[in-house]
Amino acid sequence: MPKVFGSKTEEWDRKLGMEMGSLLAVESPEDIIKAIADAQIGICGPLENKGKFYAIELTECFTCSGIEPPVGKPICDFEAAIIEGAFRKIGMAAESVKETKCIGGLGDEVCRIEVLVK
């Protein structure tokens, strides 16, 4: 993506991801896991749900696929925006969305997207 969008990569990742998330067939947070797999965006573990806090861990994702060695920072802005867009679609606006672990960015075993809803 940086080769195509250059310095605007994060901005475009967010725009594209939010739009894609709004198109997923989701009616609940639990649906997001299946929708991501069905759209072949990534492979997810179970949804972590603690009230207004949610976390999704991807064991494989579109952005990180094949990146070696890790680049030194979280890079899955696209997947994070898809998840945020999906939460927004079901009426759960996010207060914050943060990638705390990243396979291709940080060398972690999963990409972990944490969402705190309002």
Order of alpha helices (4+ residues) and beta strands (2+ residues): alpha-alpha-alpha-beta-beta-beta-alpha-beta-alpha-beta
